[in-house]
Amino acid sequence: MKRIAIIAALYACSLFGQSDILVSVHSPYFDIGRGLAYGHSGVGGVNNNFIFNPYLPQLGTCVWLASNNPTSSHTVTVSTAITADPNTTTIIGTEGRWASSLAFGLANTVLNATSVTVPAYTPTNFGSVQLFYIPSRGAARVAVQLSGSASAAGTPDTLDIFGSFTDQTTCFSSVNGPAGQPVSAIDSSAAGFNRPIGGTQGNTAFSGPPSGGGYNGLMVAPLISASAQALITLPVNTSVFNGPWLTEKGARWNGTNTGVIGSNAVATEAAGAAGVRHVVDCIAFSAVSTGAIAAASDLVLEVLDGAVPLWVFVAAAPVTAGTGVQIVSPTHFCGLGIVGSTATSMTIEFTSGVANLEQVVNFTGYDVQ
């Protein structure tokens, strides 16, 4: 009877209790787990903290969630964390050694204790995966925290998790389609495209084979990208452009704001006319103390397309007893090319204020149509 009780307790733990799973990494491409059971934790389960070391300290991390279930999709809650302590190999009981790290999913969604859907596996379709980027540069350990998954109909009811490291700040194509899929996965015949990539017809984002022939089924040309049909079929949701995609329209604009002390700084460029998109070229920001800051916190700076974050920067605000301490040094980035949606405002803001802290934000840009 006692043995049965112990077995039952262990089984219950595998169903509900999250565990720390240490993963060894020896190459830029690595497995976190294969055939992991939805709704279970511990070895062989999905609901765990998967901890691994980056291949090199200057690399970010791309993580893929690929379901093996051909029948049912699954939801799973995703969080990520990093630590610079190489001797920290667990999260449970050592949370104080870790810092939460925002991850970035398809269509630039920010993942922070966020529920995502892993589609059922369809062998012949693109996009039967979830993919996200973790800014892990300088970290000694990275943790992918998965929770909340449950078993569902379909066999095998399992998940594969694998990853790679990149020296870029994203894992995604430079131009994404309506559901976040790369342009190369789009049925271009539906968009009315009629110029194949290849030879002099290609652009720098997508080039053809050396022979100059076009790739079968991949029809994208720079000049058609400015058309209304192209903008509908290929809505822009990333910041990297190649070739003459859109035409600049009108004078450059500028927005700046010095926030009220203790409140967040916010600057907004109002929505343009129908068919006009804002493009953020340069941003600048800083923060200085005007008195004692009693508790450390994270300062999150976002560039928003309407209400959707397209660019995020996180800085630490430490405890300080002084006035005039430069908590965030004056920082600027240019050449960003962050493209917004048509007829939509764009905003730069610190997401929250801190007592006795004065924040400043500025951004400049132009419009395209």
matplotlib code that plots the C-alpha trace (Angstrom):
import matplotlib.pyplot as plt

x = [0.0, 2.8, 4.5, 1.4, 1.1, 4.7, 4.1, 0.9, 2.7, 5.5, 2.9, 1.1, 4.3, 5.0, 1.6, 1.6, 5.1, 7.5, 11.1, 14.6, 16.0, 19.7, 20.5, 24.1, 25.0, 28.0, 27.2, 25.3, 22.4, 21.0, 18.1, 16.3, 14.0, 12.4, 9.1, 8.2, 4.8, 2.2, 0.7, 3.7, 6.7, 10.0, 12.2, 10.2, 7.6, 6.9, 6.1, 9.6, 12.4, 14.9, 18.3, 21.3, 24.5, 24.8, 27.4, 29.2, 28.6, 27.9, 25.0, 21.3, 19.1, 16.4, 14.0, 11.5, 8.4, 7.4, 4.4, 4.3, 0.5, -1.2, -4.7, -4.7, -3.1, -1.8, -1.4, 1.7, 2.8, 6.3, 8.7, 12.5, 15.2, 19.0, 21.8, 25.5, 26.4, 28.0, 27.6, 23.8, 22.3, 18.8, 15.9, 13.8, 15.2, 17.7, 15.3, 17.3, 20.2, 18.1, 16.6, 13.5, 14.3, 11.7, 11.4, 10.2, 7.9, 6.5, 5.0, 7.2, 4.9, 6.6, 6.6, 6.6, 4.5, 2.5, 0.3, 1.1, -0.5, 1.6, -0.3, -1.0, 1.7, 0.9, 3.8, 2.9, 2.3, 4.7, 4.2, 3.4, 5.8, 6.2, 9.5, 10.9, 14.1, 15.8, 18.3, 20.9, 24.1, 26.5, 24.5, 26.1, 22.8, 19.5, 16.2, 13.1, 10.2, 7.2, 4.1, 0.3, 0.3, -2.3, -2.7, -5.1, -6.4, -3.9, -0.9, 1.9, 0.8, 4.4, 6.5, 10.0, 12.0, 15.2, 17.2, 20.1, 22.3, 22.6, 24.7, 21.6, 18.9, 16.1, 15.4, 13.0, 12.8, 13.3, 9.8, 7.0, 3.6, 0.0, 0.5, 4.2, 5.5, 8.4, 7.6, 9.1, 6.2, 3.4, 1.5, 2.4, 0.0, -2.9, -1.2, -1.0, 2.8, 4.3, 8.0, 10.2, 13.3, 16.6, 19.2, 18.7, 15.1, 15.9, 16.6, 19.2, 16.7, 16.0, 18.4, 18.1, 20.6, 23.8, 22.2, 19.8, 16.7, 13.8, 12.9, 9.7, 6.8, 8.8, 7.5, 8.6, 9.9, 11.0, 8.8, 5.5, 6.0, 4.7, 1.3, -1.8, -2.2, 1.3, 0.7, -2.4, -0.9, 2.5, 1.8, 5.1, 5.8, 9.6, 12.1, 14.6, 14.1, 16.1, 15.6, 13.2, 10.2, 8.3, 8.6, 9.3, 6.5, 6.7, 9.0, 10.6, 8.9, 10.2, 8.6, 10.1, 8.9, 10.4, 8.2, 6.9, 9.2, 8.0, 6.0, 6.8, 7.9, 5.8, 6.0, 3.6, 3.4, -0.3, -1.6, -1.1, -3.6, -5.0, -2.2, 0.6, 3.0, 5.3, 8.9, 11.0, 14.6, 16.3, 15.5, 17.1, 16.4, 17.8, 16.9, 18.3, 17.5, 16.1, 16.2, 16.8, 15.6, 14.6, 14.2, 15.8, 13.6, 13.7, 13.0, 11.4, 11.5, 9.2, 8.5, 4.8, 2.9, -0.5, -0.5, 1.8, 5.5, 7.9, 11.1, 12.0, 15.0, 15.4, 17.6, 18.2, 17.4, 19.5, 19.0, 20.7, 20.7, 21.8, 20.4, 21.6, 22.7, 22.5, 20.4, 20.2, 23.0, 21.9, 21.6, 20.6, 20.1, 19.8, 19.1, 16.4, 13.9, 11.0, 8.0, 4.5, 1.0, -1.0, -2.9, -1.6, 0.1, 3.6, 4.8, 8.1, 7.7, 9.1, 6.3, 6.3, 7.6, 9.8, 9.7, 12.3, 13.3, 13.0, 12.8, 13.4, 12.4, 12.8, 12.3, 12.5, 11.2, 9.5, 6.4, 6.1, 3.3]
y = [0.0, 2.3, 1.5, 2.3, 5.7, 6.6, 5.7, 7.7, 10.7, 10.5, 10.2, 13.3, 15.2, 14.3, 15.7, 19.0, 19.8, 21.8, 20.5, 21.9, 20.0, 20.7, 20.5, 20.1, 22.3, 21.5, 23.1, 26.1, 23.7, 21.7, 19.6, 20.7, 17.7, 15.2, 13.4, 15.3, 14.5, 17.3, 17.7, 16.2, 17.6, 16.0, 14.0, 13.4, 16.1, 19.5, 21.5, 22.2, 24.7, 23.8, 25.2, 25.4, 27.3, 29.5, 28.2, 31.6, 34.7, 37.0, 35.0, 35.2, 32.1, 30.8, 28.2, 26.1, 24.3, 21.7, 19.4, 15.8, 15.5, 15.4, 16.0, 18.6, 22.0, 22.8, 25.9, 26.4, 29.3, 30.6, 32.5, 32.9, 33.9, 34.4, 34.4, 35.4, 32.9, 29.8, 27.9, 28.3, 25.2, 25.3, 27.8, 26.3, 27.5, 29.9, 32.4, 35.2, 34.4, 34.8, 37.8, 37.6, 38.0, 39.1, 36.7, 37.8, 35.6, 35.6, 39.0, 40.6, 39.5, 39.8, 36.6, 37.0, 34.4, 34.4, 31.6, 30.5, 28.0, 25.2, 24.0, 20.4, 18.9, 19.0, 17.5, 19.4, 22.8, 25.5, 27.0, 24.0, 25.4, 28.2, 30.1, 32.7, 34.7, 35.1, 38.0, 36.0, 37.7, 37.7, 35.1, 32.0, 30.1, 30.5, 29.0, 28.3, 27.9, 26.0, 25.4, 24.9, 22.4, 19.6, 16.3, 16.2, 13.7, 12.5, 10.2, 10.8, 13.6, 15.0, 18.0, 18.5, 21.5, 22.4, 25.5, 27.4, 30.4, 33.5, 36.7, 38.6, 40.2, 38.1, 34.6, 35.7, 36.5, 40.2, 40.3, 38.2, 37.3, 37.6, 34.9, 35.7, 33.1, 33.9, 35.3, 32.2, 30.2, 32.3, 31.1, 34.0, 33.2, 34.4, 37.8, 38.3, 38.3, 37.5, 38.1, 35.3, 35.9, 35.4, 37.2, 41.0, 40.7, 39.7, 42.0, 41.8, 40.1, 37.1, 36.2, 33.5, 30.7, 31.5, 30.4, 33.3, 31.1, 31.8, 29.6, 27.7, 29.1, 32.1, 35.2, 38.4, 41.5, 44.9, 47.1, 45.5, 45.8, 49.4, 48.4, 48.2, 44.5, 43.7, 45.7, 43.7, 40.4, 41.0, 43.2, 44.5, 43.4, 43.5, 46.3, 45.1, 46.1, 45.4, 47.1, 49.8, 48.6, 51.8, 55.4, 58.1, 60.7, 64.2, 65.8, 64.0, 64.1, 64.2, 63.4, 64.1, 64.1, 64.7, 62.8, 64.2, 63.0, 59.6, 59.0, 57.4, 59.5, 59.0, 60.5, 59.8, 60.5, 60.6, 58.2, 59.2, 59.2, 56.1, 53.9, 55.9, 54.1, 55.7, 54.5, 55.1, 55.9, 57.1, 56.9, 58.4, 58.1, 58.6, 58.7, 60.6, 60.5, 63.5, 61.9, 58.6, 55.5, 53.0, 49.8, 48.3, 47.8, 47.2, 50.1, 48.8, 51.1, 50.2, 51.5, 50.7, 50.4, 51.4, 49.2, 46.5, 46.6, 46.4, 47.2, 46.7, 47.8, 46.8, 48.7, 48.2, 51.0, 50.3, 51.6, 55.0, 57.5, 60.5, 63.2, 63.6, 60.0, 59.0, 55.8, 55.3, 57.1, 59.1, 56.4, 56.6, 54.2, 55.3, 53.4, 51.3, 51.4, 50.2, 50.1, 50.6, 49.7, 51.9, 54.8, 53.9, 56.0, 55.1, 55.7, 55.6, 55.2, 53.8, 51.5, 52.7, 55.4, 55.2, 57.4, 60.2, 59.3, 61.7, 59.9, 61.4, 59.8, 61.0, 59.5, 60.7, 59.2, 59.6, 58.3, 55.9, 55.0]
z = [0.0, 0.9, -2.4, -4.3, -2.5, -3.5, -7.1, -7.2, -5.7, -8.3, -11.1, -9.8, -9.7, -13.3, -14.3, -12.3, -10.9, -13.0, -13.0, -13.9, -16.9, -17.7, -21.4, -22.7, -25.8, -27.9, -31.3, -32.8, -33.4, -30.5, -29.2, -26.0, -26.1, -28.5, -28.1, -24.9, -23.6, -23.4, -19.9, -18.1, -16.3, -15.3, -17.6, -20.9, -20.2, -21.8, -18.6, -17.4, -17.1, -19.8, -18.9, -21.3, -21.9, -25.1, -27.6, -27.6, -25.4, -28.3, -29.7, -29.4, -29.2, -31.6, -30.1, -32.1, -30.7, -33.2, -32.4, -33.5, -32.9, -36.3, -34.9, -32.1, -31.5, -28.0, -25.9, -23.8, -21.6, -22.5, -20.3, -20.6, -18.2, -18.3, -15.7, -15.9, -13.2, -14.7, -11.5, -11.5, -13.1, -11.6, -11.3, -8.6, -5.3, -7.0, -8.7, -7.2, -9.5, -12.7, -14.6, -16.7, -20.4, -23.0, -25.9, -29.3, -31.4, -34.9, -36.0, -33.3, -30.4, -27.0, -25.0, -21.2, -19.4, -22.6, -23.8, -27.4, -29.7, -31.2, -34.3, -35.1, -37.3, -41.0, -43.0, -46.2, -44.8, -43.7, -40.3, -38.1, -35.5, -33.0, -33.2, -30.8, -30.3, -26.9, -26.5, -24.6, -25.4, -22.5, -20.6, -19.0, -18.8, -20.6, -19.4, -21.5, -19.1, -20.5, -18.5, -18.8, -21.6, -21.4, -23.2, -26.2, -28.8, -31.4, -31.5, -30.8, -28.3, -28.1, -28.7, -30.1, -28.9, -30.7, -31.2, -32.8, -32.1, -34.2, -34.3, -35.5, -33.3, -34.8, -36.1, -38.8, -42.5, -43.5, -44.8, -43.3, -44.6, -43.1, -40.5, -39.8, -42.3, -44.5, -48.0, -49.6, -48.0, -49.6, -52.7, -54.8, -57.6, -55.4, -55.1, -58.9, -58.9, -62.3, -62.1, -60.8, -58.8, -60.5, -62.5, -62.7, -61.6, -58.0, -55.1, -52.3, -50.0, -52.3, -55.0, -57.6, -58.6, -60.5, -63.7, -63.6, -63.6, -61.3, -58.3, -58.9, -56.8, -55.4, -57.1, -55.5, -57.3, -55.8, -57.9, -57.2, -53.5, -53.5, -55.0, -52.9, -53.7, -52.4, -49.2, -48.5, -49.3, -47.7, -44.7, -43.3, -39.7, -39.4, -39.7, -42.4, -46.0, -49.2, -52.5, -53.6, -51.8, -50.8, -51.8, -49.2, -48.9, -47.4, -44.9, -42.0, -38.7, -35.1, -31.7, -28.3, -24.7, -21.3, -18.9, -15.6, -12.8, -11.6, -14.8, -18.1, -21.1, -24.2, -27.7, -30.5, -34.2, -35.2, -37.8, -41.4, -44.3, -45.8, -47.3, -45.6, -43.2, -40.7, -40.7, -37.6, -38.6, -35.4, -31.7, -28.6, -24.9, -21.4, -17.7, -14.7, -11.0, -9.3, -5.8, -4.1, -6.0, -3.4, -5.4, -8.5, -11.5, -15.2, -17.6, -20.8, -23.8, -26.7, -30.2, -30.9, -34.1, -32.7, -29.6, -31.0, -29.9, -32.9, -31.1, -27.4, -25.2, -21.6, -19.1, -15.4, -12.9, -9.9, -6.3, -5.9, -3.1, -5.2, -7.4, -10.9, -11.4, -15.0, -14.7, -18.5, -20.3, -23.4, -26.1, -29.7, -32.6, -36.3, -39.5, -37.9, -40.7, -38.4, -40.7, -39.2, -40.5, -42.9, -41.3, -37.8, -35.2, -33.9, -30.4, -28.4, -24.7, -21.5, -20.3, -16.7, -14.5, -11.5, -8.4, -8.6, -12.2, -15.1, -18.5, -22.0, -25.4, -28.9, -32.3, -35.9, -39.1, -42.4, -44.2, -47.1, -49.5]

ax = plt.figure().add_subplot(projection="3d")
ax.plot(x, y, z, "-o")
ax.set_aspect("equal")
plt.show()
